[in-house]
Amino acid sequence: MRMYIVDAFTNTPFSGNPAGVVLLDAPADEDWMQSVAAELKHSETAFVEANAPEPHPLRWFTPTTEVDLCGHATLATAHVLGDSRTFETRSGMLTCTATGDGWVEMDFPADPGDPVDADPTLVDALGGVTIEHVERGVSDLLVVAVNAAQVRAVRPKATLAELPARGVIVTAPSDVDGVDFISRCFYPDAGVDEDPVTGSAHCTLAPYWARRLGKRELTGRQVSERGGTVRMTLSGDRVSLTGQAVTIARGELCV
């Protein structure tokens, strides 16, 4: 079966977030998909039944576990398949629309957070971050730092994995022209110490920054080592995430 490696949320090779994309001819065994994802070692690998009628069944696996929602691997899948596609996933129907010039718009459920107190484990794990605010979404903890420099400098401790959440998003107002906010995302409990660019995290980032900045259309920059840009439009309980992608490799999976 065909397999691809795609850098998502970028138009530059070897930046953004790399994802594996496997085109299935039929439903696959869950343990087998997990083994493939562990072999590829990307933060997520997408498995899509490409020949099935739309909505195409789509699942995502980290090297250690299946996840309910993954933005960059969905973008990578839509990029590989081309045109506009609808996928059936554990988070419901996801529609991807090609908008021209290599951009793909994805319609995702928004995941607004509720304010929570900063857990002592969280404060200790994030070290030098001065925490202004913490929210809890369905998936992640959103931590607002006092400035962009602290987001760029943070080096979380291993104890971050002990928190009762999929992962931790650290964000602050932007220090980049044309960008509303910056962020970094950490998922050690899912086998991903730092995710280069995280589409699903922007389902929580968008509601927070839309409320704080008073605007529905936003641009975020994830300032990991590889880096990537996500455009967002918040509309009720949905958020559109728009990004570009680059195919790095095409091959044949032999097992």
C-alpha positions, 0 to 999 in steps of 0.5 A: 500500500502507498505511504507518504511523509508530508510536512504540514503547516508549512510550504518549506520542506523540512519545517512544519510538522511531519506526518505519515499518511498510509492509504488503506484499501480496507479497514486495518487491524488496530495493533498493526496501525499502532506498530506502523506508527511506532516504526515511523516515529512521527508525532502522528501517522494518519490511516485513511481508507482512500477508496471508500466512499466519502466520508473516508474513515480516518484514524491517527496514531502517535508512536504509542497511542491512538488520538481522537483528533489531529490537525496536521495529519488531517492536513497531510492526508487532504494534501495527499488525496487532493481536492476537497474531502470529508473524513469520518473520525472519532471527533465526528465529520471533518471537511477539508477544502482546497482554497488555492495556492496550496492552502487547505481549510479544515473545519474542526470542532472548537474546544474552548477551555474553562478557567482552572487553577494552576496545578503545583505540578504544572507550575514546577514542570514549566519552571521559569514560566510566569503563568498569567492564566490556565484553561482546561479544554477537552483535550489539553491544558492551555497555559498563558505566559507573561511574554513570548520570550518565556514561551520560546525559552521553556524546557518542561520537566518530565513531570509534565506527563503526570498531569491529567490531560493529553498535553500542555499548550504554552502561549503568549502574545506574538513577537512576530509581525503579522502573527497574533500569538505564538505557542508551543505544545507538549505531549509527553504522555502520548510519546511526543515530548514537543509537537512541532505544529499542532492543529488540534491545539489551535481548536483551544487557542482560537477561542481564547485569543478570539475572546482576548483580542476581540477578533474572529480571524487569527494567525498563530505561529508555533515556535518549535524548532521546526516552526509552522503557521496556522490561520484560524477563523472562529465561527460558533462552535466550529473553527476553520484551520488553514495551512499548507503542506509539502510532500517529502517522500512517497513509497510502498509499505511492504508489510 
